[in-house]
Amino acid sequence: MPYHATGWLPAPGDLADLAATIEQALTDPAELTRRGAAARRFAVEHYSWHSWPTGPEPPEGPVLAAVSPPRHDSGRRSTAE
């Protein structure tokens, strides 16, 4: 069973490893608490609003461009109308 700082990951398809992983998690409350705290820290550092870049413009990218509201000009009308 590989060691992971934020949780356990048994080998895919290995039921004995899965059972050992579950047993370890249930019988070692201190390790369960430690890994849970590490997982929370990781999530806050990497996935919370506080981890997003700050500045006048939103971050760019293909995913963000698909969900970002369109940018408008300053309200000026085109003289070509």
C-alpha positions as a Markdown table, in Angstrom:
| # | Residue | x | y | z |
|---|---|---|---|---|
| 1 | Met | 0.0 | 0.0 | 0.0 |
| 2 | Pro | 1.7 | 3.3 | -1.1 |
| 3 | Tyr | 2.0 | 6.1 | 1.4 |
| 4 | His | 0.1 | 9.2 | 0.6 |
| 5 | Ala | 0.1 | 12.3 | 2.8 |
| 6 | Thr | -3.6 | 13.1 | 2.4 |
| 7 | Gly | -5.2 | 9.6 | 2.2 |
| 8 | Trp | -4.8 | 6.0 | 1.3 |
| 9 | Leu | -4.8 | 4.6 | -2.2 |
| 10 | Pro | -5.0 | 0.8 | -2.4 |
| 11 | Ala | -3.9 | -1.0 | -5.5 |
| 12 | Pro | -6.6 | -1.1 | -8.2 |
| 13 | Gly | -8.5 | -4.4 | -8.1 |
| 14 | Asp | -6.6 | -5.7 | -5.1 |
| 15 | Leu | -9.3 | -6.6 | -2.5 |
| 16 | Ala | -6.8 | -7.7 | 0.1 |
| 17 | Asp | -5.1 | -4.3 | -0.2 |
| 18 | Leu | -8.4 | -2.5 | 0.0 |
| 19 | Ala | -9.3 | -4.4 | 3.2 |
| 20 | Ala | -5.9 | -3.7 | 4.7 |
| 21 | Thr | -6.3 | 0.0 | 3.8 |
| 22 | Ile | -9.7 | 0.2 | 5.4 |
| 23 | Glu | -8.5 | -1.6 | 8.5 |
| 24 | Gln | -5.6 | 0.7 | 8.9 |
| 25 | Ala | -7.8 | 3.8 | 8.6 |
| 26 | Leu | -10.3 | 2.5 | 11.1 |
| 27 | Thr | -7.7 | 1.3 | 13.7 |
| 28 | Asp | -5.4 | 4.3 | 13.7 |
| 29 | Pro | -7.4 | 7.4 | 14.6 |
| 30 | Ala | -4.3 | 9.6 | 15.0 |
| 31 | Glu | -3.2 | 8.8 | 11.4 |
| 32 | Leu | -6.7 | 9.3 | 10.2 |
| 33 | Thr | -6.8 | 12.7 | 11.8 |
| 34 | Arg | -3.4 | 13.6 | 10.5 |
| 35 | Arg | -4.2 | 12.7 | 6.9 |
| 36 | Gly | -7.6 | 14.4 | 7.2 |
| 37 | Ala | -5.9 | 17.6 | 8.3 |
| 38 | Ala | -3.4 | 17.3 | 5.5 |
| 39 | Ala | -6.1 | 16.8 | 3.0 |
| 40 | Arg | -8.0 | 19.9 | 4.2 |
| 41 | Arg | -4.8 | 22.0 | 4.1 |
| 42 | Phe | -4.2 | 20.8 | 0.5 |
| 43 | Ala | -7.7 | 21.6 | -0.6 |
| 44 | Val | -7.7 | 25.1 | 1.0 |
| 45 | Glu | -4.3 | 25.9 | -0.5 |
| 46 | His | -5.1 | 24.6 | -4.0 |
| 47 | Tyr | -8.9 | 24.8 | -4.5 |
| 48 | Ser | -10.3 | 27.7 | -2.4 |
| 49 | Trp | -11.0 | 31.2 | -3.6 |
| 50 | His | -8.0 | 32.4 | -1.6 |
| 51 | Ser | -5.7 | 30.4 | -3.9 |
| 52 | Trp | -7.0 | 32.2 | -7.1 |
| 53 | Pro | -4.8 | 35.0 | -8.5 |
| 54 | Thr | -5.8 | 38.5 | -7.6 |
| 55 | Gly | -5.7 | 41.6 | -9.8 |
| 56 | Pro | -8.0 | 43.7 | -12.0 |
| 57 | Glu | -8.5 | 41.0 | -14.7 |
| 58 | Pro | -9.9 | 37.5 | -14.1 |
| 59 | Pro | -7.6 | 34.6 | -14.9 |
| 60 | Glu | -7.6 | 33.5 | -18.6 |
| 61 | Gly | -7.8 | 30.1 | -20.1 |
| 62 | Pro | -10.0 | 27.9 | -22.1 |
| 63 | Val | -12.1 | 26.6 | -19.2 |
| 64 | Leu | -12.4 | 30.0 | -17.5 |
| 65 | Ala | -13.2 | 31.7 | -20.9 |
| 66 | Ala | -16.1 | 29.3 | -21.3 |
| 67 | Val | -17.7 | 30.3 | -17.9 |
| 68 | Ser | -16.6 | 34.0 | -17.6 |
| 69 | Pro | -19.1 | 36.7 | -18.4 |
| 70 | Pro | -18.4 | 38.5 | -21.7 |
| 71 | Arg | -16.4 | 41.7 | -21.4 |
| 72 | His | -18.2 | 44.8 | -22.5 |
| 73 | Asp | -16.8 | 48.1 | -23.8 |
| 74 | Ser | -17.3 | 51.2 | -21.6 |
| 75 | Gly | -20.8 | 51.7 | -23.0 |
| 76 | Arg | -19.8 | 53.7 | -26.0 |
| 77 | Arg | -21.7 | 53.1 | -29.2 |
| 78 | Ser | -20.0 | 52.6 | -32.4 |
| 79 | Thr | -20.1 | 55.5 | -34.9 |
| 80 | Ala | -20.7 | 53.0 | -37.7 |
| 81 | Glu | -24.3 | 52.4 | -36.7 |
